[in-house]
Each structure stands twice: as structure tokens, then as C-alpha cells.
Amino acid sequence: MAEDNGRKIYIGIDLDGDAAMVSFAYAGCEPETVSPMAGSEIFAIPLAICLKIDGGWAYGEEARRVAKSGLGQCEDRLFERAIRKEQVQIGEKIVALSELLGMFLKKMVTMAGRLGPAVSLGCLVLTAKTLDHTMIDMFNDCVEAMQLPKEMVHVIDHKESFFYFGSNQPSEFSSHDMGLFEYRGRQMSFWCLEKGLRSKPQLLSIREDSYGFEPEQADEVFTRIIPQAFGKQIITTVYLVGDGFENGWMKQSLQLLCQGRRVFLGKNLFSKGACFAAMCKADQRPPKFVYIGEHEMKCNVSLKVYERGNLSFFTLITAGVPWYEAHGICEVVIDGSASIDFWIQQPNSREARIETVSLHALPERENRTTRMRIDAMPRADTEVCVTLTDVGLGELVPGTGKKWEYMLQL
């Protein structure tokens, strides 16, 4: 890869039970996917790490080969074992699988580009099929093991990866919706990336349907599923992901699918989507599209404030940001009654709901001499814990340190 002075590289890594896929890009470029074999279309890298008897480390398929030769200790399926909080003895140390996964991910980052004075990491996004509290905690442990700044690493699920992939496709995307079929085992799911009401930025969401699937009559069953999934929507681009679409069984169904549509087999779609996410999250410009999924905040939480004599809204929590990444903090001087109003508003609505927090037992002071620190920390996508602290106005009006806590239900 060419290296220009000061270039940033953006990396997306897709993780499942036993393999990872890694895509990378420079700003403004299309993502490329790393293949462990030069010139190959094989992108899956086994989630394995091996401590060799000479003290070095091997990764992926090489880790398995070293262990098979009896030249080291291999730990496989790192991702699912890290989620279970497993530990293992490596040499004389007890090591958490999350630490080994962090070492693996750090190696994947170096595989994606020659990092150094000329090329540095701009942003890394990790993606997995689903996310929950346990996985978020595990990923935080991995980031710590990687010794990367937390603000440089983000975590999203496959649906959000699909959003970033779809919203960064050529302009024909803007006129019609986009579909994705995923087929694994005996289950097929369909996702449709849909545009919401006209707003700036435009809101996108994903509709999901699931179907039982009989592999023995795959072509016939899929032919019936396609019109059910599409309904009356105009979908001009469709992606097929999952190992179930291999082996060339689609004949009648593929003919139907290709009528007026472009169809792609998307083996590395989620790692590319994560790579697009890395570029977008590092971009300081307002986004053109906002995704509202199950992990994203559904409402804006704001304060109405006077700043330099002008009345405006200060946004503490922004809709569309994952709840586990959202955190708002500010300081305000209270003018008038001992209470603070929080404005709760959906991004595509003109209506707002006001929640008033009363500051009981606040010391009596002259007006505009009470300064409060407001800390807003979501506990879920529809719940925000607000902590208010009396911090005072310096030596003239010392703060008491008294705290008030309130749970905003969005």
C-alpha cells in the first residue's frame, strides 16, 4: 500500500464464533478486505492464537498449524470464549481470553496496513451479530489489552454495519430501499434498510423478518419467500450473506431475485460496513444519514439555556448514538426556581416533552449564584440517569457537593 505522510487508515473487523474478517480503507477510498492468502478470495481468518515454544506468537491459520506440529500452545474460538469470561493458563500465567482476543485484534490491525510515522490508525470499528451488556464489557477489556484510546474504538452490531454499508453506496441508493437476506443453518432472515420521514439528517431504520427454511427444497422455498419479504416496496439492490447461499442451488429463485434488481453475494459485507463506520465516526461533519436501531438512543435530551444573551438548546444526549457510547456533561448557572427542565424530543418530531427535576434542599442563595454540574449517562436506549451536583461559584459561593439523581424515561 502506498504511504503518504500523515495518512490515516480506517479498519473494520467482523467477528463471529470462530473467524474474523478485516477490511480497511484510507479516507475517501473504497474498503478492501484482507486475505490471509495473497490473491485469494478467502477472507475468513480463524480466531486462534498460539504461544510458540520459542516465545513468539502465531495467529489465525498459522497458529493452528504450529500447534498441530507440537511447537506451541494454541487457543481457538477466542471470541465466544471471551464472551463466557474464560481464563486459560499460558506458560506460568493465568490469562483471560479477552486479553488474548485483544492481542489477536491488535495483530489484525497491523495486518490491515503498515502503521508507522507515515500511516496511523484513524479509527477501528468492531462488529458482531448481536450486542449485549456482557459483550460490551468484554470488548472494553479487549480495547484495554490493545492499549488503544477508547475514543478510537467503537462497537456496532451487524444491522448497524449494514446501515453504514448501504448508506455509503453510490447515489442510486438514495431513491430506493435496500435488502439483505442472511441464510445460515435452517434459518433465513431478511433485512430492509428503509428511509424514514423527511428530516435532516435523514433517519434510516431496518425492518427485519425471519423465515423457517427447509434446505431440501431450498430453491422452491426461497422463491416463495422473496415476494413475501419485499411486499410492495421498491427494492433495487439485494445482498446475500451466509454460507447457506453457497453450492449453487439458486436457479428459479435467482431469476426472480434479479428481475429489475442488482444482486450481490456479500461475504465480507459486515467488515466493509464496519470500515465505512470507522470513516464516518472519525468525520467531524454532520452525518447525511442517522440510523435508529435497538441500541441507539431514540430521543434527544436537551437543556434550554441562555448563552451570551441568546436563548438556545444544548444537547446532552443525541438520538442515533449507541447508548453505551452516549454521555453528556455540562455546567449551568440556575436562573429562577430551584429546578432544571430536560427537553425530550424524537429527532423526526416537532413536539417535545419536558421533565422537570426539582432540587430539594438546595441552599438558599441569591439568584444566578448556584452552579450545577449535570452528568447524563444512559442505562439503556430509552433510559438516562441524570446526576446533578452543586459545585458552587468558586470562593465567593462554595459548593456543597450535594447530589441529586433522576432517571429520565425516554
C-alpha positions in Angstrom: 0.0 0.0 0.0 1.2 3.5 -0.8 2.1 5.6 2.2 1.7 9.3 2.2 2.9 11.5 5.1 0.2 11.8 7.7 -2.3 9.3 6.2 -4.9 7.7 8.4 -6.2 4.2 8.0 -9.7 3.1 9.0 -10.4 -0.5 9.9 -13.5 -2.7 10.4 -13.3 -6.1 11.9 -16.2 -8.6 11.8 -16.2 -11.3 14.5 -18.2 -14.5 14.8 -17.7 -17.7 16.7 -14.6 -18.9 15.1 -13.4 -16.4 12.4 -12.7 -12.7 11.8 -12.8 -10.7 8.6 -10.8 -7.5 8.3 -11.4 -4.6 5.9 -9.5 -1.3 5.7 -9.6 2.0 3.8 -7.9 5.4 3.6 -10.2 8.4 3.8 -12.4 8.8 0.7 -11.4 5.3 -0.6 -13.4 2.1 -1.0 -12.7 -0.5 1.7 -10.5 -3.5 0.8 -10.7 -6.8 2.7 -7.6 -8.6 4.0 -7.0 -12.1 2.7 -4.6 -14.3 4.7 -3.6 -15.9 1.3 -2.3 -13.4 -1.3 -4.6 -13.2 -4.3 -7.3 -15.3 -2.7 -11.0 -14.6 -2.2 -10.8 -16.4 1.2 -11.3 -13.6 3.8 -12.1 -15.6 7.0 -9.2 -15.6 9.5 -9.5 -18.2 12.3 -9.9 -16.7 15.7 -6.8 -18.5 17.0 -3.6 -17.5 18.8 -0.6 -19.7 19.7 2.3 -19.2 22.0 5.2 -20.9 20.3 7.9 -22.7 22.2 10.4 -20.1 21.1 8.4 -17.4 22.9 6.8 -15.8 19.8 3.2 -15.7 18.9 1.3 -17.0 15.8 -2.2 -16.0 14.7 -5.0 -17.4 12.6 -4.3 -20.4 10.4 -0.6 -20.3 11.3 -1.5 -20.7 15.0 -3.4 -23.9 14.2 -0.5 -25.3 12.1 2.1 -24.5 14.8 0.0 -26.3 17.4 -0.6 -29.3 15.2 3.1 -29.6 14.8 3.5 -29.7 18.5 5.5 -26.4 18.6 3.2 -24.3 20.7 0.0 -23.9 22.7 -3.0 -22.8 20.6 -6.2 -21.2 21.9 -9.0 -21.2 19.4 -12.5 -19.7 19.1 -11.3 -16.7 21.1 -14.5 -14.6 20.6 -17.1 -16.9 22.0 -14.8 -18.0 24.9 -14.0 -14.3 25.7 -17.8 -13.6 26.0 -18.0 -16.5 28.5 -15.2 -14.8 30.5 -13.0 -17.9 30.2 -9.4 -17.9 31.5 -6.5 -20.2 30.4 -3.0 -20.9 31.7 -0.4 -19.7 29.2 3.1 -20.7 30.5 3.1 -19.8 34.1 0.4 -17.1 33.8 -3.4 -17.3 34.0 -4.7 -15.1 31.2 -8.3 -14.0 30.3 -9.5 -14.9 26.9 -10.4 -11.2 26.4 -6.7 -10.4 26.7 -5.8 -13.0 24.1 -8.6 -11.7 21.8 -7.2 -8.2 22.3 -3.8 -9.4 21.2 -5.4 -11.1 18.2 -7.3 -7.9 17.2 -4.1 -5.8 17.6 -2.4 -8.2 15.1 -5.3 -7.8 12.7 -4.9 -4.0 12.8 -1.2 -4.3 11.8 -2.2 -6.7 9.0 -4.5 -4.2 7.6 -1.8 -1.6 7.0 1.8 -0.8 7.7 1.4 1.5 10.6 4.2 3.9 11.5 5.2 7.6 11.1 3.6 7.8 7.6 0.4 5.8 8.4 -1.5 5.8 11.6 -4.8 4.4 12.8 -7.7 6.8 12.4 -10.5 4.6 13.9 -11.3 1.0 14.5 -14.8 -0.4 14.5 -15.6 -4.0 15.7 -18.8 -5.6 14.7 -20.7 -8.8 15.8 -24.1 -10.3 15.0 -25.7 -9.0 18.3 -24.6 -7.0 21.3 -25.5 -7.1 24.9 -24.1 -5.8 28.2 -21.7 -8.8 28.6 -20.3 -8.3 25.2 -19.8 -4.6 25.6 -17.9 -5.2 28.8 -15.8 -7.9 27.1 -15.0 -5.5 24.2 -13.9 -2.8 26.7 -11.5 -5.4 28.2 -10.1 -6.1 24.7 -9.6 -2.4 23.9 -7.6 -2.1 27.2 -5.5 -5.1 26.2 -4.9 -3.5 22.8 -3.6 -0.3 24.6 -5.7 1.9 22.2 -7.5 5.1 23.3 -11.2 4.2 23.9 -12.4 7.0 21.8 -10.6 5.4 18.8 -12.5 2.1 19.0 -16.3 1.6 18.5 -18.5 -1.4 18.6 -21.6 -2.0 16.5 -23.8 -4.9 15.6 -24.4 -6.4 12.1 -27.5 -4.4 11.5 -25.6 -1.1 12.0 -22.8 -2.5 9.8 -25.5 -3.0 7.1 -26.7 0.6 7.6 -23.2 2.0 7.2 -22.5 -0.2 4.1 -25.8 0.7 2.5 -25.7 4.4 3.2 -22.3 4.7 1.7 -23.2 3.1 -1.6 -23.5 5.1 -4.9 -26.3 7.6 -5.3 -28.8 5.1 -6.6 -29.3 4.0 -3.0 -31.0 7.3 -2.2 -34.0 6.7 -4.3 -34.9 3.1 -3.2 -34.6 0.8 -0.3 -32.0 -1.9 0.0 -32.5 -5.6 1.1 -30.3 -8.3 2.6 -31.0 -12.0 3.0 -28.9 -14.0 5.5 -29.1 -17.8 5.4 -27.4 -19.9 8.0 -28.4 -23.4 9.1 -32.2 -23.8 8.8 -33.0 -20.1 9.3 -33.3 -17.3 6.9 -33.7 -13.6 7.8 -34.4 -10.6 5.7 -33.4 -7.0 6.5 -34.7 -4.0 4.6 -32.9 -0.7 5.0 -35.7 1.9 4.9 -35.8 5.6 4.8 -37.8 7.5 7.4 -39.7 10.7 7.3 -38.0 13.7 5.7 -35.6 15.1 8.2 -32.1 16.4 8.4 -30.2 14.3 8.8 -32.4 11.6 7.2 -33.4 8.8 9.5 -32.9 5.2 8.4 -34.1 2.1 10.1 -34.0 -1.7 9.4 -37.1 -3.8 9.2 -36.5 -7.5 10.0 -38.4 -10.7 9.1 -37.4 -14.3 9.8 -38.4 -17.4 8.0 -38.1 -21.1 8.7 -36.2 -22.8 6.0 -36.0 -26.3 4.6 -32.7 -26.9 2.8 -34.1 -29.9 0.9 -36.4 -27.6 -1.1 -34.2 -24.5 -0.8 -34.8 -23.1 -4.3 -38.6 -23.6 -4.1 -38.9 -22.2 -0.6 -36.7 -19.2 -1.3 -38.8 -18.4 -4.4 -41.9 -18.2 -2.1 -40.1 -16.1 0.5 -38.8 -13.3 -1.9 -42.2 -11.7 -2.7 -43.3 -12.0 1.0 -40.2 -10.2 2.1 -40.4 -7.4 -0.5 -44.1 -6.8 -0.2 -44.9 -3.6 -2.2 -41.6 -1.9 -1.5 -39.3 -0.9 -4.4 -36.0 -2.7 -3.6 -33.4 -2.4 -6.4 -30.3 -3.8 -4.6 -30.1 -7.1 -2.7 -27.2 -8.7 -0.8 -27.0 -12.4 0.1 -24.8 -13.3 3.1 -24.2 -16.5 4.9 -22.7 -19.9 3.9 -26.2 -21.2 3.1 -26.1 -19.4 -0.2 -23.1 -21.4 -1.4 -23.2 -24.6 -3.5 -25.1 -23.1 -6.4 -28.6 -24.2 -5.5 -30.3 -21.0 -6.6 -31.9 -21.3 -10.0 -35.6 -20.3 -10.2 -35.2 -18.1 -7.1 -32.2 -16.2 -8.5 -34.1 -15.5 -11.7 -36.9 -14.0 -9.7 -34.5 -12.1 -7.5 -32.7 -10.5 -10.4 -35.8 -9.1 -12.1 -35.1 -5.3 -12.0 -32.6 -5.7 -9.2 -28.9 -5.9 -8.7 -27.9 -8.9 -6.6 -24.6 -9.4 -4.8 -23.1 -12.2 -2.7 -21.7 -10.3 0.3 -19.2 -12.5 2.1 -17.4 -9.5 3.6 -20.3 -7.0 3.8 -20.2 -6.6 7.6 -16.4 -5.9 7.8 -16.8 -3.4 5.0 -19.7 -1.8 6.7 -17.7 -1.6 9.9 -14.9 0.1 7.9 -17.3 2.7 6.5 -18.5 3.2 10.1 -14.9 3.9 11.1 -14.6 6.6 8.5 -17.9 8.1 9.4 -17.3 8.1 13.1 -13.9 9.9 12.6 -15.5 12.5 10.4 -16.4 15.7 12.3 -19.0 16.8 9.7 -22.8 16.3 10.4 -23.9 12.9 9.0 -26.2 12.7 6.0 -28.0 9.7 7.5 -28.7 8.6 11.0 -29.5 5.0 12.0 -32.0 4.3 14.8 -31.6 0.7 15.8 -32.2 -1.3 19.0 -29.0 0.0 20.7 -29.3 3.7 19.5 -30.8 6.5 21.6 -34.3 7.1 20.4 -34.6 10.8 21.6 -32.5 13.9 22.0 -32.2 15.1 25.6 -31.6 18.9 25.8 -31.5 21.9 28.1 -32.8 25.3 27.2 -30.1 27.7 28.1 -29.0 31.4 27.7 -25.6 31.7 26.3 -24.1 35.2 25.7 -27.6 36.6 25.9 -29.1 34.2 23.3 -31.6 31.5 24.0 -30.7 28.1 22.6 -30.8 24.4 23.2 -27.8 22.5 24.5 -28.0 18.8 23.6 -26.8 16.4 26.3 -27.8 13.1 24.6 -28.1 12.8 20.8 -30.5 10.4 19.2 -28.8 7.8 17.0 -25.8 7.4 19.2 -25.4 3.9 20.8 -26.5 4.1 24.5 -23.2 2.6 25.6 -21.3 5.4 23.9 -23.6 8.3 24.8 -22.5 10.6 27.7 -23.4 14.2 28.2 -21.9 16.6 30.7 -22.1 20.4 31.2 -22.3 23.0 33.9 -25.1 25.6 34.2 -26.0 28.5 36.5 -29.6 28.4 37.7 -31.8 31.3 36.9 -35.0 31.4 38.9 -36.6 28.4 40.6 -34.6 25.6 42.1 -35.3 23.2 39.3 -34.0 22.1 35.9 -36.1 21.3 32.8 -35.0 18.5 30.5 -36.4 18.6 26.9 -37.0 15.1 25.4 -37.7 15.1 21.7 -37.7 12.5 18.9 -35.5 13.6 16.0 -38.3 13.5 13.5 -40.9 15.3 15.6 -41.6 19.0 16.4 -43.1 18.0 19.7 -41.1 17.9 22.9 -41.8 16.5 26.4 -40.4 18.4 29.4 -39.2 16.5 32.5 -38.6 18.9 35.5 -36.2 17.9 38.2 -36.7 19.7 41.5 -33.6 20.4 43.5 -34.9 19.7 47.0 -32.9 21.1 50.0 -30.8 23.3 47.7 -29.2 26.0 49.9 -30.9 29.4 49.6 -28.7 31.8 47.6 -29.1 34.9 45.5 -30.3 34.3 42.0 -27.7 33.2 39.5 -25.2 32.2 42.2 -25.8 28.4 42.1 -23.8 26.5 39.6 -24.7 22.8 38.9 -22.8 20.1 37.0 -25.1 17.9 35.0 -23.9 14.4 34.1 -26.2 12.4 31.8 -25.4 8.7 31.5 -27.8 6.3 29.6 -28.5 2.9 31.1 -30.3 1.7 28.0 -31.6 3.1 24.7 -34.7 4.6 26.4 -33.4 5.4 29.9 -30.9 8.1 31.0 -29.6 8.5 34.6 -29.0 12.2 35.3 -26.8 13.3 38.2 -26.8 16.9 39.3 -24.1 18.2 41.6 -23.9 21.5 43.4 -20.4 22.8 42.5 -20.7 26.4 43.6 -19.2 29.6 42.1 -15.6 29.4 43.4 -14.6 31.0 46.7 -17.5 33.5 46.7 -20.2 30.8 46.7 -18.7 27.5 47.8 -20.4 24.4 46.5 -21.9 21.8 48.9 -21.1 18.8 46.7 -24.7 17.7 47.3 -26.0 15.4 44.5 -29.4 14.8 43.1 -30.1 11.7 40.9 -33.0 11.3 38.5 -33.9 8.6 35.9 -35.3 10.0 32.7 -37.6 7.6 30.9 -37.5 8.4 27.1 
